[in-house]
Amino acid sequence: MQKSVPYLRVFAARLPRVGALLWLCIVVAAIAKNGPDTRPAPPASQPALVKMDEALARDWLARWEKNIIADSRNRYCDKEMGEELGWLVSPFQNGFYYGYMATGETKWIDRLIDWSDAVIKRGLQEPDGYVGWPKASGASTSAMPDFTTDNQLGEAMLLRPMVLMAGQILKTPSLKDKYGRKAEEYLKLSEQVFEKWDKRGAWREVKEGGVWVIPPFGLDPKTNQWTSGYDQRNKDGFTLPANKQNLIASWLIAMHDVTKQPLYRERAEKWWRVMKSRMRLSKDGKYFVWNYWDPTGPWDSKPDGSLRHWVGVHPNGGYYSIDAEGIVTAYDHGLVFTKEDIVRLIATNRDFMWDKQVQGAKFQRIDGGEPDPRWAKSPGVLWAALVPYDPTLRKVFEANHDPAGWGGLGATPQWLARFTISAPTGR
């Protein structure tokens, strides 16, 4: 099974880009009157949102800033490689990006550049000429051999806040004068990383759309050349689980938002079509459930015909919070998912999974199954991406969020940027 990553709690509190509390009421009424709208939603406009209490917002901002500055002394950017670029470095990168978005203070841009450059300078040129950050067992799954390799997920998670910051810099004259060169550098790197994985055979077209796979090769530490699996790069591999696909798609849609290159949007959309095809309704049609991983091609089978990975609901609820964020990101961009899908996701998280306690709220598994002792405290979690669409989930979030916790590194300033403070001015 996929290796456990304790750092997933950061994603249990991450927020989407936009929301629409009033829109939801209109959606529910429209569905009741006219039946479900099966068309993909148009891009959501930025509605007037109910602002957060000012005193609470100031408290959250102060506690978050103290925590992220203190915790950034770990300097993960100076040492982590592979997938840990995502789980350990990107939470700070997200914090710095959203810290700027919430406050307009360029000190957060400076911190993001500091951490980004610390990672970039440690990149290694690999046999095909592309830069990577390889490590032993870099595929991070027992379904593949312990190759020494770089990791697409880690790079995607790392690059997304860098891309978003580059977009802010390039459209703000005062920032472009000072940081424009860095912004262009980060976008070029992100484009090269996409090209790297594409040329390594990591993308596969399937009936429903497309998926990313872990390539069946790595680096031979003795020769610094590819292992023998390189010749099978377009045939073999292992399909990434849904949460990782959604994180990669979120990076790609950010690339499209900034560069306007259609290929990035097309790839993200094709994954989200696969994602939607895997979502099943409960018997009464009210709630969604889906598996952590599903096979998509012959590469996901062993020579004896058995699957390389188990199929079913994962007992760690954090993975499904990531999936929900990917779905909301798609919806906000007018891709694949409908208003009805968002309503059903809200019902699943609020009406089925939640224990109805605002303070100390707890959530059961998405399938209602028994908690696994390994994740006894997180069989299910609040799907924070849905918070702007539902006042009850927002109340639960504000009552339980820790602005100075690991999950608050990126989520706290993102929340404040959405619900309290006007757009940055570049000061």
ABEGO torsion letter per residue (X at the ends): XBBBBAAAAAAAABBBABBBAAAAAAAAAAAAAAEBBABBBBBBBBBBBBBBBAAAAAAAAAAAAAAAAAAAAAGAAAABBEAAAAAAAAAAAAAAAAAAAAAGBAAAAAAAAAAAAAAAAABBBBAAGBBBBBBBGAAGBAABBBBBBBBAAAAAAAAAAAAAAAAAAAABAAAAAAAAAAAAAAAAAAAAAAAAAAAAGABBBBAAEBBBBBBABBBBAAAGBBBAAAAAAAABEBBBBAAAAAAAAAAAAAAAAAAGBAAAAAAAAAAAAAAAAABBBBAAGABBBBBABBBABAAABBAAGBBABBBEBBABAAAAAAAAAAAAAAAAAGBGBBAAAAAAAAAAAAAAABAGBABGBBBBBAAGBBBBAAAAAAABBBBAAAAAABAAAAAAAAAABBAABAAAAAAAAAAAAAAABBBBAGX
